[in-house]
Amino acid sequence: MQARIPQPGPPPIAAPRAMIGALVIDLLLAALATLMLSILVVGAVIMVRAAQSGLDLNTLGQLGRDEALRLVGSDGMLVLLVLQNAVFVGIPVVRVRALRREPLHVLGFTAPRPLRLVMFGIGLSVLTLILNGAAGAVFVALGIRQNQAALYPLFAGDYAGQALFLLGAAVLAPIGEEVLFRGYLFGSLRRLAGTSRLWVICAYGVSALAFALAHSLAATEGVLGLLIPSFLIGLALAWGFDRTGSLLPGIVAHALNNGIAFAALLTCVNNPGACPQL
């Protein structure tokens, strides 16, 4: 890994308690908006497509998981991801630029040496893949399997739908999540921590835990098998942001991690029986 890339220093913190209060409020708003969008978008897509297919409410109530996912479709999920990640970016930008009147480089919107930052992000992606793979292997050995992938609208041979979902998972999600969890949450906590080693550790832990909890909601089984790897990845990505002051390495690492994991998942989806554990 390369040395820290110098960045312009953030403005001094005038009201630490106000910043913490704003962080709590904004995270709750992001969580509530995500929940409401999930209900409204998925519900609206299902109702529209059910009406187009001539399905009544009784028939809808009897649909299995796969049938419901087919109604939502990858395009419906892409719309949901676009809106959710717009919220993830919008809340921090409004808070920092419009309310705090601070420059956006506070959130990591800066890339003075883009090629160097991209290379750093590629190296960081190797670290996240190792952490994810090692933690996943441990949980598989313990018989703990999370079912996040089973809740995606992915079906064998639906290559157009898979491409749409890949766009959301490997492009949109890394941007929105890095802005919210690294640029805004970790960046704010790191500024509050100053030179205190204990509070720096807390900044890492809190931001990684929030990141992990957000991802754990995507599974209904084996949640621990998703929570712990996500927490470790959150720590690594926070370290990348702390070291460079830029969102670019984290976005690159996050995108590569998601893209490679998604490519492995699609191999299983398009070759039924090849991954019996899926």
C-alpha positions in Angstrom: 0.0 0.0 0.0 1.2 3.5 -0.8 1.7 6.4 1.6 -1.1 8.7 2.5 -2.1 11.1 -0.3 -2.2 14.7 1.1 -5.6 16.3 1.1 -6.9 19.7 2.2 -7.7 19.6 5.9 -11.4 19.7 7.0 -12.8 22.8 8.7 -12.6 22.8 12.5 -15.6 21.3 14.4 -17.5 24.1 16.2 -20.3 21.9 17.8 -19.4 18.2 18.3 -22.7 17.4 19.9 -24.7 18.9 17.1 -22.6 16.9 14.6 -23.4 13.6 16.5 -27.1 14.5 16.7 -27.1 15.3 13.0 -25.4 11.9 12.2 -28.0 10.0 14.2 -30.9 11.9 12.5 -29.5 11.4 9.0 -28.8 7.7 9.5 -32.4 7.2 10.7 -33.7 9.2 7.8 -31.6 7.0 5.4 -32.9 3.8 7.0 -36.5 5.0 7.0 -36.2 6.2 3.3 -34.7 2.8 2.3 -37.5 0.9 4.0 -40.2 3.1 2.6 -38.8 2.9 -0.9 -38.5 -0.8 -0.7 -42.1 -1.2 0.2 -43.4 1.4 -2.2 -41.3 0.5 -5.3 -41.5 -3.3 -4.9 -45.3 -3.1 -4.1 -46.0 -0.8 -7.0 -44.0 -2.9 -9.5 -45.8 -6.1 -8.3 -49.2 -4.5 -8.5 -48.7 -3.1 -12.0 -47.3 -6.3 -13.4 -50.0 -8.4 -11.7 -52.6 -6.2 -13.3 -50.9 -6.6 -16.7 -50.9 -10.4 -16.2 -54.5 -10.5 -15.0 -53.6 -11.7 -11.5 -56.1 -10.9 -8.7 -55.2 -10.2 -5.0 -56.0 -13.8 -4.0 -53.6 -15.2 -6.6 -50.9 -12.7 -5.5 -51.2 -13.8 -1.9 -50.5 -17.4 -3.0 -47.4 -16.6 -5.0 -44.1 -18.3 -3.9 -40.8 -16.4 -3.5 -39.6 -17.1 -7.1 -42.9 -16.0 -8.7 -42.9 -12.8 -6.7 -39.3 -12.1 -7.6 -40.1 -12.6 -11.3 -42.8 -10.0 -11.0 -40.4 -7.5 -9.5 -37.7 -8.3 -12.0 -34.2 -7.0 -12.3 -35.4 -3.7 -13.8 -37.7 -3.2 -10.8 -34.7 -3.8 -8.5 -32.6 -1.4 -10.5 -35.1 1.3 -10.1 -35.1 0.6 -6.3 -31.3 0.7 -6.2 -31.2 4.0 -8.1 -33.6 5.7 -5.7 -32.0 4.2 -2.6 -28.5 5.2 -3.5 -29.7 8.7 -4.5 -30.8 9.0 -0.9 -27.5 7.7 0.3 -25.7 10.4 -1.7 -28.3 13.2 -1.3 -28.5 13.2 2.5 -24.8 13.7 3.1 -24.5 16.3 0.4 -27.4 18.3 1.7 -26.1 18.1 5.2 -22.5 19.0 4.4 -22.9 21.5 1.6 -26.3 23.2 2.3 -26.5 23.0 6.1 -22.9 22.9 7.3 -21.7 25.1 4.5 -18.6 23.0 4.1 -16.8 22.0 0.9 -17.6 18.6 -0.5 -14.0 17.4 -0.2 -15.0 16.8 3.5 -17.0 13.9 2.1 -14.1 12.7 0.0 -15.2 14.3 -3.3 -11.6 14.8 -4.3 -9.1 12.9 -6.4 -5.9 14.9 -6.9 -4.0 11.9 -8.2 -6.7 9.7 -9.7 -4.5 7.0 -11.2 -2.7 6.6 -7.9 -6.0 6.5 -6.1 -7.4 3.9 -8.5 -4.3 1.7 -8.0 -4.7 2.0 -4.2 -8.3 1.0 -4.6 -7.4 -2.1 -6.6 -5.0 -3.1 -3.8 -7.7 -2.4 -1.3 -10.1 -4.7 -3.2 -7.6 -7.6 -2.8 -7.7 -7.0 0.9 -11.6 -6.9 1.0 -11.8 -10.1 -1.1 -9.4 -11.9 1.2 -11.4 -10.8 4.3 -14.7 -11.7 2.7 -13.4 -15.1 1.4 -11.8 -16.1 4.7 -14.7 -15.1 6.8 -17.1 -16.8 4.4 -15.1 -20.0 4.5 -15.1 -20.0 8.3 -18.9 -19.7 8.4 -19.4 -22.4 5.8 -17.2 -24.7 7.8 -19.5 -24.0 10.8 -22.6 -24.8 8.8 -23.8 -21.1 8.7 -25.0 -20.0 5.3 -26.7 -16.7 4.6 -29.4 -16.5 1.9 -28.9 -13.0 0.6 -28.4 -14.2 -3.0 -31.6 -16.3 -2.9 -33.6 -13.1 -2.5 -32.3 -11.5 -5.7 -34.5 -11.7 -8.9 -31.8 -13.7 -10.8 -32.8 -16.5 -13.1 -30.8 -18.9 -15.4 -30.5 -17.5 -18.9 -31.9 -14.1 -18.1 -28.8 -12.3 -19.2 -30.4 -8.9 -19.7 -31.8 -9.0 -16.2 -28.5 -10.1 -14.8 -26.7 -7.2 -16.6 -29.1 -4.8 -15.0 -28.6 -6.2 -11.6 -24.8 -6.1 -12.1 -25.0 -2.4 -12.9 -26.8 -1.8 -9.6 -24.6 -4.0 -7.5 -21.2 -3.1 -8.9 -21.7 0.5 -9.8 -24.6 2.2 -8.0 -24.3 0.5 -4.6 -20.6 1.2 -4.2 -21.1 4.9 -4.9 -24.0 5.5 -2.6 -22.7 3.3 0.2 -19.2 4.8 0.1 -20.6 8.4 0.3 -22.9 7.5 3.2 -20.8 5.1 5.3 -17.3 6.2 4.6 -17.4 9.9 3.4 -20.2 11.0 5.8 -20.4 8.7 8.8 -16.8 7.6 9.2 -15.5 11.0 8.0 -17.5 12.9 10.5 -16.6 10.5 13.4 -13.0 10.6 12.4 -12.9 14.3 12.6 -14.6 14.2 16.0 -12.0 11.6 17.2 -9.1 13.9 16.5 -5.8 12.4 17.8 -7.5 10.2 20.5 -6.6 6.6 19.7 -9.6 5.3 21.5 -12.1 7.5 19.7 -10.4 6.7 16.3 -11.0 3.0 17.1 -14.6 3.9 17.9 -15.0 5.8 14.6 -13.8 2.7 12.7 -16.1 0.4 14.7 -19.2 2.4 14.6 -19.0 3.1 10.8 -18.2 -0.6 10.0 -21.0 -1.8 12.3 -23.6 0.5 10.6 -22.4 -0.7 7.2 -22.7 -4.3 8.4 -26.1 -3.9 9.9 -27.4 -2.3 6.7 -26.2 -5.3 4.7 -27.5 -7.9 7.2 -31.0 -6.8 6.5 -30.6 -8.4 3.0 -30.7 -11.9 4.5 -33.4 -13.9 6.4 -31.1 -16.8 7.2 -27.5 -17.1 8.5 -27.4 -13.3 9.2 -24.2 -13.7 11.2 -22.5 -15.1 8.0 -23.3 -11.8 6.3 -22.8 -9.4 9.3 -19.2 -10.4 10.2 -17.7 -10.3 6.7 -19.5 -7.0 6.0 -18.1 -5.6 9.2 -14.5 -6.6 8.3 -14.9 -5.1 4.8 -16.3 -1.9 6.4 -13.1 -1.6 8.5 -10.9 -2.1 5.5 -12.8 0.5 3.4 -12.7 3.0 6.3 -9.0 2.5 6.5 -8.7 3.3 2.8 -10.7 6.5 3.2 -8.7 7.5 6.3 -5.4 7.0 4.5 -6.3 8.9 1.3 -9.1 11.3 2.2 -10.8 10.3 -1.1 -13.9 8.3 -1.9 -12.3 7.0 -5.1 -10.3 4.1 -3.7 -13.2 2.8 -1.7 -15.6 3.0 -4.6 -13.1 1.1 -6.8 -12.5 -1.6 -4.1 -16.2 -1.9 -3.3 -17.1 -2.2 -7.0 -14.5 -4.8 -7.7 -15.5 -6.8 -4.6 -19.1 -6.7 -5.5 -18.4 -7.4 -9.2 -16.3 -10.4 -8.6 -18.7 -11.8 -6.0 -21.6 -11.2 -8.4 -19.7 -12.9 -11.3 -19.3 -16.0 -9.1 -23.0 -15.9 -8.2 -24.0 -15.7 -11.8 -21.9 -18.7 -12.6 -23.9 -20.6 -10.1 -27.3 -19.2 -11.3 -26.6 -20.0 -15.0 -25.3 -23.5 -14.2 -28.0 -25.1 -12.0 -26.6 -27.8 -9.8 -23.1 -26.4 -9.9 -23.5 -24.8 -6.5 -25.8 -26.9 -4.4 -25.2 -24.7 -1.4 -26.9 -21.7 -3.2 
